[in-house]
Amino acid sequence: MARLVACGFAWVLPVLAIASSSSREDPALEILGRTLGPTSILSDLEELTDDVGGRPSGSAALSQAVVWGIDKFRAAGLVNVRSEPYTVPVLWLPGAEFGSVIRPNSRTLAVALLPFSSGTGAAGVLWMSTRPGRILYRHSVRFDDVIDHLPGAMIDREDALRISRALAAGKPVRVKVVTEPQILVNTVLANVVGEVRGYTKPAESVVLGAHLDSWDLGQGALDNGCNAALVVDAARQIAAVAREHQPRRTIRFVLYTGEEAGFLGSQADARLHRAELDQTVAMITFDAGTGRTTGCSTGGRADVVAAADAALQPAVSLGPFTQTTDAFIGTDNYDYLVEGVPNFVANQDVDTYLPNYHAGSDTFDKVDTRELKANTAVAAVFTWGLANSERRPGSRQTRSEVATVIKATAFDQKMRAFSLWTDFESGKRGRQP
């Protein structure tokens, strides 16, 4: 730990020197310096991961995390801090799950039930983990408020290969798996929201968000506790600077719940604030652990790249940054994208994230503290830049313009893979005609 901290300070000192030299004239540089300097972001994250732990939506742990988020936002000096409740028709929670190989060579089989699949009682599907080292993880089988009729469970890669070898050799294999998920109906969840108010265009807003929930096998450190802590610390530093230098627009900081269950919290946020979406200038989210930020995905929109470039310029020492014009699916930007709001998802290196997210190995010790500090600085500067710019990064798109982006980026194929296409096509979800 001492070597890591020393390395971190050696890295940030030149950047801090640059930031402090001009911070009085440029609030963005003051924010850069504050986020890279000593803050409580790691103790925040340690509380969320070690004390609260894994946080499935609907669990007592997530309720505890919501209280944690409210307390952090209030202590950060945000205004209008609140929880915003919403009701979920169907919610899946893990329950009892165990298995065994009966033949050949009877032995215990580690299993992890896949979210939104039903309990056993009929033949199902065993999925082989793609990660070595007997690592199990959870991936939802669908995202449309439907419990799949077919049971599905993950087994570790080594056991799966052993079973496949026995089958290939013509040996009979019999496996017993018992799963009992909890299916909750009409469950109330809540997002956590706080604001820094703008001074010339307070009705316009920029959203910086990350999801607070996680799956339960690990601590939800990389997915996505580190970025929930990032939002808290960015809010803390921006609020401190805003005491003397308010941004032009209001900044809304949001800790979403329900992301792992199908982006439910961000869907609820977009619905609750639909009347305000014409005034929502941009939505920014981080959701890929603590890998270095290399730029952002712009939701298929080339027209917002220049604004992103300009907003990130004060943090160029942490770059370089290159924006990509793909339409990203898989996190809380989704409902803003299909509502036509300019949306930005941080592109991050995923070498540590991919082997650990959703898994028992997603623990605090996997967090790259050096990069977490840098990512927080990037997020805070980027958010400030869009909120304080004279011009909006781009207009809100009409439904036909959203449909054009979806087609041009083959986003519809991803929507179908996530069981999201039908709701968009029917008008249940997304920008209304």
GINORCOR-V612575 format. One record per backbone hydrogen bond with DSSP energy under -0.5 kcal/mol. CO is the residue of the C=O (numbers start at 1). NH is the residue of the N-H. Records with the same first field share a line. If there is no record, write none. Layout:
CO: NH + NH
//
This chain:
1: 5
2: 6
3: 7
4: 8
5: 9
6: 10
7: 11
8: 12
9: 13
10: 14
11: 15
12: 16
13: 17
14: 18
15: 19
16: 20
17: 21
18: 22
19: 22 + 23
22: 25 + 26
25: 27
26: 29 + 30
27: 31
28: 32
29: 33
30: 34
31: 35
32: 36
33: 37
40: 44
41: 45
42: 46
43: 47
44: 48
45: 49
46: 50 + 51
47: 51 + 52
48: 53
55: 214
56: 59
59: 63
60: 64
61: 65
62: 66
63: 67
64: 68
65: 69
66: 70
67: 71
68: 72
69: 73
70: 74
71: 75
72: 76
73: 78
74: 77
79: 195
82: 193
83: 85
84: 191
86: 189
87: 89
88: 187
89: 186
91: 184
93: 182
96: 180
98: 178
99: 109
100: 102 + 176
101: 107
103: 174
107: 101
109: 99
110: 156
112: 154
114: 117
115: 141
116: 148
122: 121
125: 127 + 153
127: 155
131: 135 + 157
136: 360
146: 148
148: 118
149: 151
151: 125
152: 114
153: 127
154: 112
155: 129
156: 160
157: 161
158: 162
159: 163
160: 164
161: 165
162: 166
163: 167
164: 168
165: 169
166: 171
167: 170
174: 102 + 103
176: 100
178: 98
179: 120
180: 96
181: 183
182: 93 + 184
184: 91
187: 88 + 189
189: 86
191: 84
192: 255
193: 82
194: 253
195: 79
196: 251
201: 204 + 250
204: 250
205: 281 + 282
206: 252
207: 284
208: 254
209: 286
210: 256
215: 55
218: 54
220: 225
221: 226
222: 289
224: 227 + 228
225: 229
226: 230
227: 231
228: 232
229: 233
230: 234
231: 235
232: 236
233: 237
234: 238
235: 239
236: 240
237: 241
238: 242
239: 243
240: 243
241: 244 + 245
247: 199
248: 200 + 201
250: 206 + 252
251: 196 + 253
252: 208 + 254
253: 194
254: 210 + 256
255: 192
256: 212 + 213
257: 265
258: 264
259: 262 + 263
263: 267
264: 268
265: 269
266: 270
267: 271
268: 272
269: 273
271: 274
273: 276 + 277
274: 277
276: 279
277: 280
279: 205 + 281
282: 207
283: 344
284: 209
285: 346
288: 291
292: 349
294: 322
295: 347
296: 324
297: 345
298: 301
300: 302
301: 304
302: 305
304: 308
305: 309
306: 310
307: 311
308: 312
309: 313
310: 313
312: 315
313: 316
315: 318
316: 319
324: 298
326: 299 + 300 + 328
331: 334
333: 336 + 337
334: 338
335: 339
336: 341
337: 340
338: 431
340: 397
342: 283
344: 285 + 346
345: 297
346: 348
347: 294 + 295
350: 354
352: 356
353: 356 + 357
356: 359
358: 138
359: 362
361: 363
362: 219 + 220 + 221
363: 366
364: 367
367: 369
368: 372
369: 373
370: 374
371: 375
372: 376
373: 377
374: 378
375: 379
376: 380
377: 381
378: 382
379: 383
380: 384
381: 385
382: 386
383: 387
384: 388
385: 389
387: 249
398: 402
399: 403
400: 404
401: 405
402: 406
403: 407
404: 408
405: 409
406: 411 + 412
407: 410
410: 413 + 414
411: 415
412: 416
413: 417
414: 418
415: 420 + 421
416: 419
418: 143
420: 424
421: 425
422: 426
423: 428 + 429
424: 427
//
